[in-house]
Amino acid sequence: MWGRDILKSYPDYLEFVGLCDKNEGRVETGKRIIGTSCPTYTDFEKMINETKPDVLIVTTMDSTHHQFIIRGMELGADIITEKPMTTDEKKIQAILDAEKRTGKTCRVTFNYRYSPHRAKIWELLRAGEIGDITSVDFHWYLDTSHGADYFRRWHRLVECSGSLWVHKASHHFDLLNWWIDSDPESVYALGALNHYGKNGTIRAENCRTCPHTDKCKFFFDITKNKNYMELYVANEKHDGYLRDGCVFKKDVNIFDKMAATIKYKNGVQVAYSLTTYSPYEGYRIAFNGTKGRLEAWIQESKPTSDANYDEIVLFKNFNKRQYIQIPFGTSGHGGGDALLKDQIFLPNIDDPFQQCANTRDGALACLVGIAARNSIASGQPVKIADLTSIQPQEKKLYKRIL
């Protein structure tokens, strides 16, 4: 859908010269949905050599991102990649080395940075409204629709997604890095699989073939989604990928509940958690500072409110609280998608909130999740500096990609 929207919104600034997917049917369907007439490929090297793109957009399975980022750079393209940039520390180092070797750039599309209420939080923190930040409480809740969906797809396998510590939480860790304006230094984490996968009492290969649809609350009727039927079901014959897989398959090997303590180079301490089977979706965050506290409860599935705004509460020590209402954005991801695309594809767009995310930003967001995963395996805290050549800085580094 990203391709369709950018072709429609920025026709004077970009053109598609090629589309590639390992599934020959899916790439043709994608071409039709986007509305482009460019050639399609199942051979990546052939596409790059024949089309010679200025920019390569990478949206493959997470565990393969590094292959296309690195090879794209080597063949002369700058990179725009979805998050997460990749899934383990060795792949991150390989991307860092390729960027240095080729002189090309890699931009990570952290669209959450661009939503109006998150930008307002950044602005209030930078203005010193609560003084120096000392600690943060950050708790994210995925509901039984969106949260469950990760366990239907390839994301349920750590070897494909890096776990939700990386695939999902890299969004959250990037926000923390950006808000706190410092680099993460160490991570200690806990995690378990308590709800999905092996914990189910009934299961099948996928929902369409399941004999338990009348009693499974997680039944997903993919036949009611026209785009999914055309993009996925019609092309199962090419690679066997099932978009409506069972959330209770025994091969699920990612965590469905997670918690971490993160220490930043500037001394800020963060308590973070992620739950994937909540009755509502959204997050609660609180920043404690030397002069006050900033709180927000962002209700993405609106469990208790029909308001058309997000609210931030600013508490000043020895003073009254202030309620700040931010109208909803009109595009996806809290209004961030359109603003992100404008900054990427339109000329002369300023970056007053330092929202542009480069390779280092993408790496650090992943490294917090990778460190958490490694911490669970070892039972010990993990230092970010021990994972790659990146050395955490007390003041976050900013580099704009034009």
N, C-alpha and C positions, 0 to 999 in steps of 0.2 A: 504493500500500500504506500510505502514511502516513495517508491519509484513513480507511481502514478501521480502522487501529489507534487513532487518536485518537478516533474515534466510539465504539469499543468501550471504551476506557479512561477517557474523560472525559465520559460522557453527561450528568452533572449540571452541567457547566460550559460546554458548547458544543452548538450544533446547526448543521447545514449548511442554509443557506438558498438556495444555488444553486451549480451547477457549470457551467463554461464551457470549451469547447475548440473550435478552428476545425474539427475533424473531428467531424461529427455522430454518426458511428457510435462513435467512440472515447469520446466523453463519455457516451454511454448505457452502454457497457460499463463505464466507470469508475464510474458510478453504481451499477451492479449489484455490482461488486467491493467498493465501499465499504460498501454496504448501507444507503444513505440513500434517502429518498423525495422529496428536494427536487427542484425543477424544474431542467432543464438548458437551456443556451443555447449558441448559436454567436456571439451578438452580445454583446460585453462590456459596452458602455454600457447596453444593455437590461437585462442582469442586475443591474448595480449600481443602476440607477434603480428597478427593480421590487422588489429584495430589500433594499436599503439595509443592507448588512452592517456590523457593527462592525469586523470584521477581514477583510482580503483576503489569502489565501495565494497567492503567485505561484510557479508551477512551469512556466513556458513555456520555449521555446527561449531560451538565454542572451541572445542579441542583442536579444530583445524584452522582457526583464525591465523595462527602464526605462519602457517605454510604460505598462505596467500598474501599476507602482509609482507613477509620477507621477499618472496619471489616477485611480487608486484614492484617493490622498491628496486630490486636488482634489475628489473626490466624497464625501469625509468618512470614509474608512476608514483605520485604522491598518494597517500592512503587516507580514506575515511572508513573507520571501522565501528560497528556497533559495540556496545559493552557486552561482556567483558572483553578486554583486549586479547586475553588468552587465559590459560587455565593452570599453569604451574610456573615455578621460578626459572626452570631451564628455558622454557619457551620465551619468557619475558626477557631473559638475558640475550637470547638469540635475536629478538626484535630490536633491543637496544643496540646491539652490535651492528645489525644491518642498517639501522638508521645512521649510525656514525660512519659506516663504511660507504654508504651510497649518497649521503647528503640529502636524501628525500625525507619527507615529513609524514607523520601518522597522527591523525586527529581522531579522538575517541568521542562519540556522540553521547555525552552525558546530558541528556535532555532535561533531567530533573533540576539541574542548575538554573534552567531558564524560566521555570514557572514563577509567576509574580510573587507568590507568598514566600517562596524559598529565597528569592532575590531580596525581598524585604528583610528577612531574617539576617541575611549576609550584611545588608546595609546597616541595620541596627547594631549588630555586633561590631562592625568596623567603626561605627560612630562612637563606640565606647559607652553605649547606653547602660550596660550592666558592669562597666569597668573591665578588668582583665578576666577572661574566662578561666575558671578553675576546674570545673567538672561538667560532664554532660550525661544525662540519662536519655537513651534513645531506644524506643521499643516499637518494632514494626509488626503489624498483624496482616497476614494474608488470609482471605476467607475460604470457605469450602467450595467455592467456584474457581477463582483465580489460583488460589494456593494449590488446590487439588490438581489443576491442569498441568503443573510441572511434573506430576507423578504419572501422567498419562503418556508423556512424550519422552524423547531421548534424554531430556534433562534429568530423568530419574536415575541415570547411570553416572557415577562420579567420573568415569573415564571419558565421558562425552561432555559434561557440563562443568566439571571441576567442583560439583556440588552447589547447593544454593548459597554457600559461603562465598562463592565466586560469581556464579551466574546472576543471582538476585542481589545479594548483599553488596556487591561491588558498587552498585548504584548508591547505596546508603553510606558506604565508606568514603566514596568520593565526595558526597555531601559533607560528611564530617571533616575531611581534609580541607575542603574549600571553606567551610564555615569557621573552623578553628584556626585556619591560616598557619598551619604547621604540619610537619610530617609525622606519621605514626612511627613509634620507636619499638614497641614490643606488644605482644598479644598473648593472652592466656584464655583458653576457650574450653567449653563443654558442648556436647551435642549428642543427640540420640534419635533413633527412628522408633517412634512410639505409636504412630497412628496409621500410616499407610504401609504398603508393601506386605511384609510377612505378618503384620498385625491383623489383617483382614480375616474374617471367618468365611467369606465367600470370595470367589475370584474366577476370572476367565481370561482369555487372550485379549479380547477387546469388547467394547460395549455392544457392538452390532451382533456379535455371536454369543452373547452372554445369556445363560438360562435363568439368571437371577435379577433381571431388570425390574421386576415388579416389587422387589424388596430392597434393592440397593439404592441408597440415597445419593450415591455418586454417579448414577447412570447418566451418561452423556449421549444424547441423540444427535449424532453428527449429521444425520440426513436432513435436519432442519436448517442447516447452514449451507447456503448455496455456494459460497466461495470455498468453504472447506471441502465440499463434495467435488468441486471442479479441480481444486488445487491438489488435494491429497488423495481422496478416495479413488478418483478416476485414474490416478497414476500409481496406485499401489502395485500394479502389475510390473512396473519397471524396477522397483527396489524392495517391495514388501513392507514399506514403512506404514505403520498404523497410527493415525492421528488420534484415534479414540481408544487408546490402550487402557487396560484395567489399572486402576490406581493401587490395587492390592497384589499386583504381580510380585512373585517372590524374588525377582532379580533386582528390585529397587534397593540401591545401596547408598543413597544419600540421606542426610539427616532431615527430619521434619520439625525439630525444635533445636534452637541454637542459642548460646549466650557467650559473650566475650567481655573481657576487661582489656581495654586498649589504653596504653600510655603514649602520649605524644611527646615529641622532643622539647616542646616548650613547657612541659609539666602538666598539661591538662590530662585528666583521667576520664575515661568514657566507660559507662556501663551500657552494653548493647544486647538486644535480644531480637530474635525472629521466630514467629510461630506461623505455621502454614495451614492451620485448621480452625481458625477463629470464626465466630458467627458474623463478623463484620471485617471490613478492610480499611486500613489507614495506619497512622502512626502517632505516637505521642513523643514529644521531645521537650527537654528542659535544659537550658544552659544556666549554670550557676556562676556568678561573677562576684568580684569584690565590691560592687556597688548595687547589686540586685540580681534578678532572675528573669529569664525570658522563657515562656512556655507556649506550646502550640499542640493542639490535637487536630490533626488533619484527617477528616472522616471521608475516605474515598468511596465507601459504599453507603454513607449516610445512615448509620444505625439509629441516631437519635435526633437528627436535625434536617430540616428542609431548607436551610438557609442557602443563599446564592453567593456566599463569600466564605473565605477561610479566615480564621481569627487567631491573632497573636496576642498574648497577654504579657505586658511588660510590668514587672514589679520593681520598684525602687526601694532600697533599704530606707526605713524610717519615712516612707512616703506612700501615697496612694498608688494603686495599680492603674494601668492604662490599657484599654482594649483597642486593638488596631484591626480593622476589618479590610481584607484584601479581596476584591471581586474576583470570581472565578475567571480563569482564562478560557478562551474559546476553542483552543486546540488540545490535542492529546497531552497526556502526562502533566496535568495541572496547568495547561496553557503554555508549556515549554516547547513543544514540538515546532510550532510556527516560528518562534523567535530564534531557535537554534538553526533552522533551515535558512532563515533570512541572513543570519550571520555567516553561514557557510557559503551561500550561493549569490548573495548580493554584494556589490562593491561598496566600500566606504562605510561599513557598519562598525560603529565604535564598540568597545568592550568595557564599559565602565564598571561592571561587576566582576571582571576577570573570569568570565564563564567559559572561555575557550579552553578546552582540555587537550593537552598534548600527550606525547608518549609517556613522559614521566608521570603525569597525572593518571593515565590509564594503568601504568605499572603499579603505582602505589595503592590504587583502589583494589586491584587484584591481590597484591601482596598481603594486605590485611586478612583477606579471606583465606589465602594460602597458608599464612602463618597460623590462623585459627585451626585450619584442618590439620596442620602439622602438630600443633599444640595438643589437640585431642589425641592424636596417635601416640605422642610421647608422654603426655601427662605433665609437660613442662611449659613454661613461657617460651616464646620464640621471638628472637630479635630480628627486626626487619633487615638490618644491615648484614645479617648472615646469609641472606637469601640471594641477593644479586649485587651488582656493583654500585647500586644506588645507596648513598649514605644519607640518612635522614637529616633534614635541616630544621633548625628551630623556627625559621621563617620560611613559609612555603615559597618555592620558586615559581615565577610566572613567566611564561613565554607565549606570546600570541602567534598563532598560525594564520597567515593571510592567504 
